[in-house]
Amino acid sequence: MVKISAFHYIRTPSAKSRPAADFSDVAGGIGQPASSDDTDFDENEFDGLAMPGTTTTGHGEFAPVVFEAGTAQHGQRLDKSLAAWMPAFSRSRIQQWIEHGAVQVNGKPSKTKATLMLGDRIDVAPEPAPEDLAFAPADVPLDVVYEDDSLLVINKPAGLVVHPAAGNWSGTVLNGVLYRDPQASRLPRAGIVHRLDKETSGLMVIARTLTAQTDLVRQLQARTVKRTYLALVWGEPPESGTIDAPIGRDPRERTRMAIIESASGKPACTHFETLQTVDLGRSTISLVRCQLETGRTHQIRVHFQAFGYPLVGDPVYARAVTRGRAQVMRAPLPLPFERQALHAFRLGLRHPVDGRTLEWRAAPPADMLALMDALGFETDADDRNADD
């Protein structure tokens, strides 16, 4: 059961009385670092990422091999014999090779259940599985915001996966980094030290040396890396507050995260400020700025959904129901928007070599800005255009 006491509000006047959302701190500087004396840092989404010192595994060599059926294979099924000859590969994997024509018997493609005869020649051209190519370079376009010998800062678009995983073994940020800089293959996870969800856009930093990666990991753990998000949520949260509630794997739906009050839940703390609220029929939508004190998987999405303010467009959490808490009323959006309206618009850190405090900003992407315009949020067009 979610504890209401875990949601701490700093109660101030209604956000509807606030002036228009000001994007002046978003505009400018997208290609250049700027000094910052802000002190509200966050840990980023660091769950499960490797520490420097571990190695990434690339795909192995898949050289063609030739076998000849002997007396032990006479009368045996082709796939069964190959599984005995090649124990490093699963039988289902071998069956896929046969179906794809990568296995020939006496110079001709064969079938999985084909019976071998004494003296048959079997040519096998092993095919790598998608996961075997997960750490291969690929020409994935990266929107580079800043680069030096130690750091690479990119503005990740929605729809781009950061790190290869089941269902997304290629076409990721990691593959693009390896294509852009082959030396990144020497670093754990090609220098990636934090991540954004696939459908979340915004700024992220990638290390280019082991020294920089080690330092950035330490900054993440010490919470001296700053990232600020902009989100559109259903309802009208208080003007500012803190959501302090542990997050873990949802025991009823293992592909999702949830607030978990047991020992398996990890501490998670989100500070927020409501910038503006607009009406949509009988519903309301608010623009909130979020600062993470911790960085759990799906932290902002889980926290706001659990306390009744799900992110607009979130395909996973927007329709989830938290027992004991009524969900806000929602109306049809003026534009189609089928991803979570979440953008990492500001990133700040200490340079791992010279210690400079650097900061970058990136305005929300075009689809999020279009939705905000259609909803009637008042923003400064000149500021937004400066970052387009």
Disulfide bonds with the S-S distance in Angstrom:
none
